[in-house]
Amino acid sequence: MSSELARLAARVAALEKQLSRTTRTARMAYSSIESGAIEVYDQDGTLRGSMGLQDDGTVGFIAHNGPPPPTPTAPTVEPTLSGLTITWPGTWTDAETAPLDLAEVQVHIAATADAEPDTARPVAAFHTTVGGSVTVALDTYEMVWVRLIAVNTSGTAGEPSTAVPGLARKAVPDDLVNAIIDETKLARGAVTDAALALGAVNSTALADGAVLAAKLAANSVTLGKLADGAVTLSALGGALADSTSQRLIDAMGEAAAWQTTAQGTGATWSHLSGVTDAPTGQTVGEAHGFIQLRGTTLVPYEPGVLYRVSARVRATAQLSTGPEAFYVGVLGVGADKTTLVNRTGANSPNNHYYAAASARSLPTTDGWITVVGYLKDRAATGSAGTNNDPRAPGAVHDFVRYITPYLWLNYGSQSVSGSTSAMQVDAVAIETLKTGIVDATNLVSGSVTAAALAADSVIAGKIAADSVTGREIAANSVTASEIAAASISTDKLVVAGGTNVLSDPSFEGAYTAAIAKNEWSVVSGGNGSAKALRVDATATTATTRALALTSLPMLSSEQLYLAIDANASSDWVGGALKFYARWLDGNGGTLGWGVAQIDAPTRGSWLRLAATVTAPANTTTATIWVESYQGTAGSVLWDNAVVRPLLTGVQIADGAITAPKLLAGSVTAEKITALAVTAEKIAALAVTTDKLNALSVTAEKIAVNAITATKIAAGAIEATHIKSGSITAEKLDADAINGKTINGAVIIGSTLQTAASGQRVVISPGNATPETGSIEFYSGSADEAAPAELSTAIAYGSQGSVDYEIPSVALTAPRVSGTSQESGMWLQGHIPGYSGGAFHLYANDSGGNGAASITGYGADTSDAGSSIELSVRDAPSGSASSSAELTSSGFNISGVLKAGNIVAGRVTITPSAANVPTSVTVTGLNVKGTAFRAVATPSTSVPGTSVTGVGVTNVTATGLTIWVTRTNTTSTGVDWMVMGS
């Protein structure tokens, strides 16, 4: 009985040990999730979460169907001036602690105690489990009710707390001191008739613009009430408006001028002041996250009037995924001044008129940019935008009677909660350009193009003195008949365009001080001037720092002359110093760059960067930048910048400059473009020896065959006078080259070999199709039947109706007489869409000898089938062979797998007595490894009854002990295996 209990106890212990090993093993230690997610379900089969790739393309763990969170305790509600202070201590009515998946505790305010909270519209929220206090402004002094409700990360809400009443406190006399109430303290409509004392409203009490049309009695404004100049352009409408222009410009200084109509989760819109680099009024509107907003001022929309919509915007922060996009346009409003009218006539905030910008990308590196669009007239379907050309304005829907500015900022963050992207708006304008009275004040710089002018509409009297510079002259428009005799002197042949377009080229003014921020600054000590622009290039990794100086309109093929002084500090480390123009198309897309650059400047001294750059096709704008490229240390000073438009040679018609147009001696060397003076341009005998500069007649200036043998003095041609490559094969007599060294030449022919026979290397175009070239290495041995050979080939394959090339290269070993066996290797390149790359290494490829090979194949694109195959065969042919193949599904072996760390065998054990464990020791093993395990199993048909146990002990690299226990003394065969690791 005791032995049975002992065996039972041993078996239980073994099972416990096995279970312990199993439970400690990682179930997914070598697993991954491919293009999907792992879903987590509870015991009832309800989806509780998913980990991996989500439906919207993001990756993470998303909670689903979480249990409702507990109910928060009722808050403490205290009145404050025009609002309530709400405090929650972080406790619960039906739980001791907050659930782990708590997202927030929302604050809801309702007019009644039993109103159900809408979790999509909380007025505030507590985002930590410890609670806190929030102050909420109210627009009523009536009794309201405050309730809290918890929401978890899967969006499930719990039960709301008990409703607590609250009443906002009104201001009392003790709250106010004399003159404390100004216009910013009064809410809209706060001053009623009862609140005003008799005579309290005098001229000083009325703010500018406070008396609206609705407040004036009919005919109350008489001639005597109007001050001189009181009627401004924006006050005129109807027929009078046709002779003026009207403008609505908002410099973002008044929050009431804007209304947020939609926003992303956690997004904010605010108005900032004191922004020194804001060009208009140092006030900006700032959007963090997605913000959709409209103006509160309605502009009457009249047919036949051209409306210009513009805004100045910049991005100050963007998501890691890249720049955000924005929209600028107008919101259409119907005759009732309330109903929205979009492009299809629907009352919807979507699909309006984005004339100035539509989904335009705005990187933070672009700084402030100005977008402009145009609208005119109405149509059955409005224009989506953009409409950047005043000659092709967009239209609004037939039902639109009013428009107001409409902005969508950080468009890509609509579904990004707590987005870090940020954009600022400096100014927004809607301007009307009435038909027939467009003058200089109505036109944007560069807006009147050639296509906008009627033929012959610009006559001499319309052009201001000195206003036609090089850039205004069309190519080939100045012909010979337009040039007065002798009017082109030497100073006229250096043709450059207008003046420097930079307003602060020495970086000493207020403009540069406003734009030089962060690593950029203005410092003392320029190159011949009091100050210089400085950039700090210090960075932990190679960093490019660039500053936009200005922008100007440009057209394709127009040129700019760029120049600037630069001084890299002695410790500056970087890739290059650059001064460049960035070419932009009409949508703000980058077409390229025109760069003045020095890669390795002399440190510690001033140097000049200069270049003439040409705008590529489709260019409408150039922005000018100064840049320290990929710097890590030191600083750079900049001074004396020049950006000047150039008048190119193409703007002078062919043949326009004739002899009478040139002053005597005016054509000097520096006035002549390379190769510009050809033979037909020179009058007979005009070039005499005194006109030639010393050594100016070089080889390339002499016409072909102009110098004959009679022109060359005997012995005048030495080796130094022969141009490289000028002596070709046809110039040499037979056997002219003998025993000489040929350096750096290209030899064209069918075969190149180092010797006629014996040991040699032969390079040839290929000996047979599809071979394309080969190099053969001959040893010179009489026993050599074939040389070693390196060859390339192009074979051809087909798939359906498509033929394709198969490129390969092969290397074969030399072959001796008496054998046809070859050893070598070949490589095949990848053929996209048809075949993957392959290689084959072989020894003895046929016949009666033994053979061995290794073949590899890499599958094309996403197809399966990559493999490596090893193959061996004994001699002669038909002898034993074996192969192994490694594929993505495993390792397959055709023969017997032998491993030095695995040994197996069988022993026969005769028990010394019934029910007495008897052992046999196996010795003489040589198992590879440092740790060893063994298994044994009896060869019996009566396991568990007659054979009651088998075991192993003393397992080492050289042997083990095997045990058998039977209920009798019958000899028993035991199979065993030892494994090393």
Protein Blocks (a to p, Z undefined) as FASTA:
>chain_A
ZZmmmmmmmmmmmmmmmmmmmmmpcfklmgccehiadddddfkopafbdcdjdfkopacd
ddehiacddddddddddddehiacdddehiafkbfbdcfklfbdcddddfbfklccdfkl
cfbdcfbfnbpadddddfbfbdcddddddddfkopacddddddddddddddfklpcehka
cfklpcghkacfklpcghkacfklpcghkacfklpcghklcfklpcghkacfklpgcjll
mmcccddddehlafklpccfbdcehiacdddehilklmklopacddehjdddddfbdcdd
dehiacddddddddfbdcfkbccddddddddddfkomaccdfkopacfehiadfkbghia
cdfklmpaddddddedjdfbdcebjafbfklccdddfklcbdcddddehkllmmmghiab
dcddfbdcdddddehiacfklpcghkacfklpcehkacfklpcghkacfklpcghkacfk
lpcghkacfklmmccddddfbfblnopafklmmmmghjbccdehiehiabdcdddfbdfb
dcdddddfbdcdddehiacdddddddddfkbccfbdcdddddddfkopafbdcddddfbd
cehiacdddddddddehiabdcdddddehiaedcdddehiacdddddfklpcghkacfkl
pcghkacfklpcghklcfklpcghklcfklpcghklcfklpcghklcfklpcghkacfkl
pcghkacfklpcehkbghiacehiacddfbdcfbfghjdddddfbjbdcbfbdcdddehi
aklmbdcddddddddddehjbccddddddddddddehiabdcddddddddehkaccdddd
dehjbhjbdcddddddddehjbghiacddddddddehiacddddddfkbccdfbdcddfk
bccdddddddfbghiacddddehiacedjbdcdddddddfkghklmncdcdehiafkbcc
dddddfbfcdcddddddddZZ
